[in-house]
Amino acid sequence: MQHLPPGLPENKEWSAITRAASTVLSIELAFTLQVGRLLITFFSTSSRKSLETRTRIPPST
């Protein structure tokens, strides 16, 4: 528990702000997980397809 110094918004406002922030964070986390899953599936399928292609291409310096 944080002790709020005087001058900050009241507890009701503060809890609403905290709740909104945690909601945004959870939405961002879910979004990031979805994007990560999409990227993982995309890269696993595309890497399987272009594995021979990638080994033939010399690394660009």
Biopython code that builds the backbone (N, CA, C, O; Angstrom):
import numpy as np
from Bio.PDB.StructureBuilder import StructureBuilder

atoms = [
    (1, "MET", "N", (0.838, -1.210, 0.000)),
    (1, "MET", "CA", (0.000, 0.000, 0.000)),
    (1, "MET", "C", (0.865, 1.249, 0.000)),
    (1, "MET", "O", (1.835, 1.336, 0.754)),
    (2, "GLN", "N", (0.524, 2.206, -0.833)),
    (2, "GLN", "CA", (1.256, 3.470, -0.871)),
    (2, "GLN", "C", (0.522, 4.485, -0.021)),
    (2, "GLN", "O", (-0.706, 4.570, -0.054)),
    (3, "HIS", "N", (1.281, 5.254, 0.740)),
    (3, "HIS", "CA", (0.687, 6.354, 1.490)),
    (3, "HIS", "C", (0.746, 7.586, 0.606)),
    (3, "HIS", "O", (1.826, 8.035, 0.224)),
    (4, "LEU", "N", (-0.426, 8.135, 0.281)),
    (4, "LEU", "CA", (-0.482, 9.276, -0.616)),
    (4, "LEU", "C", (-0.211, 10.550, 0.154)),
    (4, "LEU", "O", (-0.862, 10.815, 1.165)),
    (5, "PRO", "N", (0.745, 11.345, -0.311)),
    (5, "PRO", "CA", (0.981, 12.640, 0.338)),
    (5, "PRO", "C", (-0.199, 13.564, 0.095)),
    (5, "PRO", "O", (-0.904, 13.401, -0.900)),
    (6, "PRO", "N", (-0.436, 14.533, 0.976)),
    (6, "PRO", "CA", (-1.540, 15.469, 0.774)),
    (6, "PRO", "C", (-1.343, 16.258, -0.518)),
    (6, "PRO", "O", (-0.214, 16.573, -0.894)),
    (7, "GLY", "N", (-2.441, 16.574, -1.189)),
    (7, "GLY", "CA", (-2.356, 17.319, -2.430)),
    (7, "GLY", "C", (-2.673, 16.455, -3.632)),
    (7, "GLY", "O", (-2.978, 16.970, -4.708)),
    (8, "LEU", "N", (-2.603, 15.136, -3.458)),
    (8, "LEU", "CA", (-2.979, 14.248, -4.551)),
    (8, "LEU", "C", (-4.499, 14.114, -4.583)),
    (8, "LEU", "O", (-5.163, 14.443, -3.600)),
    (9, "PRO", "N", (-5.061, 13.638, -5.693)),
    (9, "PRO", "CA", (-6.515, 13.454, -5.763)),
    (9, "PRO", "C", (-7.015, 12.535, -4.659)),
    (9, "PRO", "O", (-6.251, 11.752, -4.095)),
    (10, "GLU", "N", (-8.297, 12.636, -4.360)),
    (10, "GLU", "CA", (-8.863, 11.826, -3.282)),
    (10, "GLU", "C", (-8.816, 10.352, -3.639)),
    (10, "GLU", "O", (-8.575, 9.974, -4.786)),
    (11, "ASN", "N", (-9.057, 9.524, -2.617)),
    (11, "ASN", "CA", (-8.920, 8.083, -2.798)),
    (11, "ASN", "C", (-9.815, 7.550, -3.904)),
    (11, "ASN", "O", (-9.404, 6.672, -4.662)),
    (12, "LYS", "N", (-11.039, 8.070, -4.006)),
    (12, "LYS", "CA", (-11.957, 7.569, -5.033)),
    (12, "LYS", "C", (-11.385, 7.838, -6.423)),
    (12, "LYS", "O", (-11.346, 6.945, -7.269)),
    (13, "GLU", "N", (-10.938, 9.081, -6.654)),
    (13, "GLU", "CA", (-10.341, 9.414, -7.947)),
    (13, "GLU", "C", (-9.090, 8.579, -8.190)),
    (13, "GLU", "O", (-8.867, 8.066, -9.286)),
    (14, "TRP", "N", (-8.271, 8.455, -7.128)),
    (14, "TRP", "CA", (-7.008, 7.731, -7.269)),
    (14, "TRP", "C", (-7.251, 6.276, -7.644)),
    (14, "TRP", "O", (-6.559, 5.724, -8.499)),
    (15, "SER", "N", (-8.243, 5.653, -6.997)),
    (15, "SER", "CA", (-8.516, 4.248, -7.310)),
    (15, "SER", "C", (-9.064, 4.124, -8.730)),
    (15, "SER", "O", (-8.783, 3.144, -9.420)),
    (16, "ALA", "N", (-9.846, 5.114, -9.169)),
    (16, "ALA", "CA", (-10.349, 5.077, -10.546)),
    (16, "ALA", "C", (-9.195, 5.194, -11.532)),
    (16, "ALA", "O", (-9.151, 4.488, -12.539)),
    (17, "ILE", "N", (-8.257, 6.099, -11.231)),
    (17, "ILE", "CA", (-7.085, 6.265, -12.104)),
    (17, "ILE", "C", (-6.273, 4.972, -12.140)),
    (17, "ILE", "O", (-5.846, 4.522, -13.203)),
    (18, "THR", "N", (-6.067, 4.382, -10.956)),
    (18, "THR", "CA", (-5.296, 3.145, -10.888)),
    (18, "THR", "C", (-5.996, 2.031, -11.654)),
    (18, "THR", "O", (-5.360, 1.248, -12.359)),
    (19, "ARG", "N", (-7.323, 1.973, -11.503)),
    (19, "ARG", "CA", (-8.072, 0.926, -12.195)),
    (19, "ARG", "C", (-7.965, 1.109, -13.702)),
    (19, "ARG", "O", (-7.787, 0.138, -14.438)),
    (20, "ALA", "N", (-8.075, 2.355, -14.164)),
    (20, "ALA", "CA", (-7.969, 2.620, -15.599)),
    (20, "ALA", "C", (-6.581, 2.243, -16.110)),
    (20, "ALA", "O", (-6.443, 1.650, -17.180)),
    (21, "ALA", "N", (-5.553, 2.595, -15.332)),
    (21, "ALA", "CA", (-4.185, 2.287, -15.758)),
    (21, "ALA", "C", (-3.971, 0.778, -15.824)),
    (21, "ALA", "O", (-3.354, 0.281, -16.766)),
    (22, "SER", "N", (-4.475, 0.047, -14.833)),
    (22, "SER", "CA", (-4.292, -1.404, -14.847)),
    (22, "SER", "C", (-5.072, -2.034, -15.996)),
    (22, "SER", "O", (-4.630, -3.021, -16.583)),
    (23, "THR", "N", (-6.242, -1.458, -16.317)),
    (23, "THR", "CA", (-7.013, -1.964, -17.457)),
    (23, "THR", "C", (-6.235, -1.766, -18.751)),
    (23, "THR", "O", (-6.153, -2.670, -19.583)),
    (24, "VAL", "N", (-5.661, -0.571, -18.912)),
    (24, "VAL", "CA", (-4.870, -0.289, -20.111)),
    (24, "VAL", "C", (-3.683, -1.238, -20.189)),
    (24, "VAL", "O", (-3.360, -1.753, -21.259)),
    (25, "LEU", "N", (-3.030, -1.469, -19.045)),
    (25, "LEU", "CA", (-1.874, -2.357, -19.034)),
    (25, "LEU", "C", (-2.276, -3.775, -19.417)),
    (25, "LEU", "O", (-1.580, -4.431, -20.192)),
    (26, "SER", "N", (-3.398, -4.251, -18.877)),
    (26, "SER", "CA", (-3.808, -5.617, -19.200)),
    (26, "SER", "C", (-4.187, -5.728, -20.673)),
    (26, "SER", "O", (-3.915, -6.743, -21.314)),
    (27, "ILE", "N", (-4.819, -4.676, -21.211)),
    (27, "ILE", "CA", (-5.164, -4.681, -22.637)),
    (27, "ILE", "C", (-3.883, -4.707, -23.474)),
    (27, "ILE", "O", (-3.782, -5.453, -24.448)),
    (28, "GLU", "N", (-2.907, -3.884, -23.082)),
    (28, "GLU", "CA", (-1.640, -3.867, -23.819)),
    (28, "GLU", "C", (-0.950, -5.215, -23.738)),
    (28, "GLU", "O", (-0.387, -5.692, -24.723)),
    (29, "LEU", "N", (-0.993, -5.838, -22.548)),
    (29, "LEU", "CA", (-0.346, -7.135, -22.376)),
    (29, "LEU", "C", (-1.010, -8.182, -23.261)),
    (29, "LEU", "O", (-0.330, -8.971, -23.917)),
    (30, "ALA", "N", (-2.344, -8.188, -23.278)),
    (30, "ALA", "CA", (-3.058, -9.155, -24.115)),
    (30, "ALA", "C", (-2.745, -8.913, -25.590)),
    (30, "ALA", "O", (-2.527, -9.857, -26.350)),
    (31, "PHE", "N", (-2.725, -7.632, -25.989)),
    (31, "PHE", "CA", (-2.422, -7.282, -27.374)),
    (31, "PHE", "C", (-1.016, -7.743, -27.743)),
    (31, "PHE", "O", (-0.801, -8.312, -28.813)),
    (32, "THR", "N", (-0.049, -7.488, -26.835)),
    (32, "THR", "CA", (1.334, -7.886, -27.091)),
    (32, "THR", "C", (1.440, -9.401, -27.217)),
    (32, "THR", "O", (2.159, -9.910, -28.076)),
    (33, "LEU", "N", (0.717, -10.121, -26.351)),
    (33, "LEU", "CA", (0.763, -11.577, -26.426)),
    (33, "LEU", "C", (0.187, -12.066, -27.749)),
    (33, "LEU", "O", (0.736, -12.980, -28.366)),
    (34, "GLN", "N", (-0.915, -11.464, -28.188)),
    (34, "GLN", "CA", (-1.519, -11.859, -29.461)),
    (34, "GLN", "C", (-0.565, -11.593, -30.618)),
    (34, "GLN", "O", (-0.382, -12.445, -31.489)),
    (35, "VAL", "N", (0.046, -10.403, -30.625)),
    (35, "VAL", "CA", (0.981, -10.051, -31.696)),
    (35, "VAL", "C", (2.176, -10.996, -31.667)),
    (35, "VAL", "O", (2.648, -11.438, -32.715)),
    (36, "GLY", "N", (2.663, -11.304, -30.472)),
    (36, "GLY", "CA", (3.790, -12.221, -30.349)),
    (36, "GLY", "C", (3.453, -13.595, -30.899)),
    (36, "GLY", "O", (4.257, -14.221, -31.589)),
    (37, "ARG", "N", (2.236, -14.056, -30.577)),
    (37, "ARG", "CA", (1.829, -15.362, -31.068)),
    (37, "ARG", "C", (1.736, -15.350, -32.589)),
    (37, "ARG", "O", (2.165, -16.291, -33.256)),
    (38, "LEU", "N", (1.168, -14.263, -33.132)),
    (38, "LEU", "CA", (1.066, -14.146, -34.587)),
    (38, "LEU", "C", (2.446, -14.148, -35.224)),
    (38, "LEU", "O", (2.684, -14.838, -36.216)),
    (39, "LEU", "N", (3.368, -13.358, -34.636)),
    (39, "LEU", "CA", (4.716, -13.281, -35.191)),
    (39, "LEU", "C", (5.401, -14.633, -35.122)),
    (39, "LEU", "O", (6.077, -15.039, -36.066)),
    (40, "ILE", "N", (5.229, -15.335, -34.004)),
    (40, "ILE", "CA", (5.879, -16.635, -33.850)),
    (40, "ILE", "C", (5.360, -17.605, -34.906)),
    (40, "ILE", "O", (6.146, -18.311, -35.538)),
    (41, "THR", "N", (4.043, -17.643, -35.101)),
    (41, "THR", "CA", (3.493, -18.564, -36.100)),
    (41, "THR", "C", (3.927, -18.153, -37.500)),
    (41, "THR", "O", (4.263, -19.000, -38.327)),
    (42, "PHE", "N", (3.918, -16.843, -37.762)),
    (42, "PHE", "CA", (4.312, -16.361, -39.084)),
    (42, "PHE", "C", (5.760, -16.725, -39.377)),
    (42, "PHE", "O", (6.075, -17.229, -40.455)),
    (43, "PHE", "N", (6.656, -16.461, -38.393)),
    (43, "PHE", "CA", (8.072, -16.717, -38.630)),
    (43, "PHE", "C", (8.353, -18.207, -38.710)),
    (43, "PHE", "O", (9.205, -18.630, -39.492)),
    (44, "SER", "N", (7.659, -19.011, -37.919)),
    (44, "SER", "CA", (7.922, -20.448, -37.978)),
    (44, "SER", "C", (7.493, -21.008, -39.329)),
    (44, "SER", "O", (8.182, -21.858, -39.893)),
    (45, "THR", "N", (6.354, -20.537, -39.857)),
    (45, "THR", "CA", (5.917, -21.048, -41.158)),
    (45, "THR", "C", (6.802, -20.507, -42.274)),
    (45, "THR", "O", (7.195, -21.248, -43.174)),
    (46, "SER", "N", (7.117, -19.200, -42.215)),
    (46, "SER", "CA", (7.905, -18.609, -43.297)),
    (46, "SER", "C", (9.343, -19.110, -43.253)),
    (46, "SER", "O", (9.973, -19.265, -44.300)),
    (47, "SER", "N", (9.873, -19.367, -42.054)),
    (47, "SER", "CA", (11.254, -19.852, -41.986)),
    (47, "SER", "C", (11.327, -21.276, -42.516)),
    (47, "SER", "O", (12.324, -21.662, -43.126)),
    (48, "ARG", "N", (10.272, -22.061, -42.288)),
    (48, "ARG", "CA", (10.256, -23.401, -42.836)),
    (48, "ARG", "C", (10.238, -23.353, -44.359)),
    (48, "ARG", "O", (10.866, -24.174, -45.027)),
    (49, "LYS", "N", (9.505, -22.374, -44.899)),
    (49, "LYS", "CA", (9.411, -22.270, -46.358)),
    (49, "LYS", "C", (10.729, -21.781, -46.958)),
    (49, "LYS", "O", (11.223, -22.335, -47.939)),
    (50, "SER", "N", (11.295, -20.719, -46.342)),
    (50, "SER", "CA", (12.438, -20.060, -46.975)),
    (50, "SER", "C", (13.767, -20.442, -46.319)),
    (50, "SER", "O", (14.715, -19.657, -46.333)),
    (51, "LEU", "N", (13.834, -21.640, -45.748)),
    (51, "LEU", "CA", (15.083, -22.032, -45.097)),
    (51, "LEU", "C", (16.173, -22.232, -46.147)),
    (51, "LEU", "O", (17.296, -21.760, -45.973)),
    (52, "GLU", "N", (15.846, -22.932, -47.238)),
    (52, "GLU", "CA", (16.842, -23.156, -48.289)),
    (52, "GLU", "C", (17.221, -21.835, -48.943)),
    (52, "GLU", "O", (18.389, -21.602, -49.253)),
    (53, "THR", "N", (16.230, -20.970, -49.151)),
    (53, "THR", "CA", (16.498, -19.678, -49.776)),
    (53, "THR", "C", (17.450, -18.864, -48.920)),
    (53, "THR", "O", (18.370, -18.226, -49.432)),
    (54, "ARG", "N", (17.224, -18.890, -47.607)),
    (54, "ARG", "CA", (18.042, -18.059, -46.741)),
    (54, "ARG", "C", (19.473, -18.597, -46.657)),
    (54, "ARG", "O", (20.417, -17.815, -46.549)),
    (55, "THR", "N", (19.645, -19.913, -46.705)),
    (55, "THR", "CA", (20.998, -20.462, -46.606)),
    (55, "THR", "C", (21.786, -20.168, -47.878)),
    (55, "THR", "O", (23.013, -20.081, -47.834)),
    (56, "ARG", "N", (21.096, -20.013, -49.016)),
    (56, "ARG", "CA", (21.789, -19.721, -50.261)),
    (56, "ARG", "C", (22.239, -18.262, -50.333)),
    (56, "ARG", "O", (23.254, -17.955, -50.958)),
    (57, "ILE", "N", (21.480, -17.359, -49.692)),
    (57, "ILE", "CA", (21.823, -15.938, -49.771)),
    (57, "ILE", "C", (23.007, -15.646, -48.842)),
    (57, "ILE", "O", (22.938, -15.965, -47.655)),
    (58, "PRO", "N", (24.092, -15.047, -49.350)),
    (58, "PRO", "CA", (25.214, -14.683, -48.476)),
    (58, "PRO", "C", (24.814, -13.524, -47.568)),
    (58, "PRO", "O", (24.038, -12.660, -47.977)),
    (59, "PRO", "N", (25.335, -13.494, -46.342)),
    (59, "PRO", "CA", (24.988, -12.405, -45.422)),
    (59, "PRO", "C", (25.477, -11.062, -45.943)),
    (59, "PRO", "O", (26.639, -10.935, -46.331)),
    (60, "SER", "N", (24.620, -10.076, -45.955)),
    (60, "SER", "CA", (25.000, -8.748, -46.450)),
    (60, "SER", "C", (25.828, -8.025, -45.403)),
    (60, "SER", "O", (25.463, -7.980, -44.228)),
    (61, "THR", "N", (26.939, -7.463, -45.838)),
    (61, "THR", "CA", (27.814, -6.763, -44.887)),
    (61, "THR", "C", (27.785, -5.276, -45.179)),
    (61, "THR", "O", (28.453, -4.500, -44.495)),
]
sb = StructureBuilder()
sb.init_structure("model")
sb.init_model(0)
sb.init_chain("A")
sb.init_seg("    ")
for serial, (resi, resn, name, xyz) in enumerate(atoms, 1):
    if name == "N":
        sb.init_residue(resn, " ", resi, " ")
    sb.init_atom(name, np.array(xyz, "f"), 0.0, 1.0, " ", f" {name:<3s}", serial, name[0])
structure = sb.get_structure()
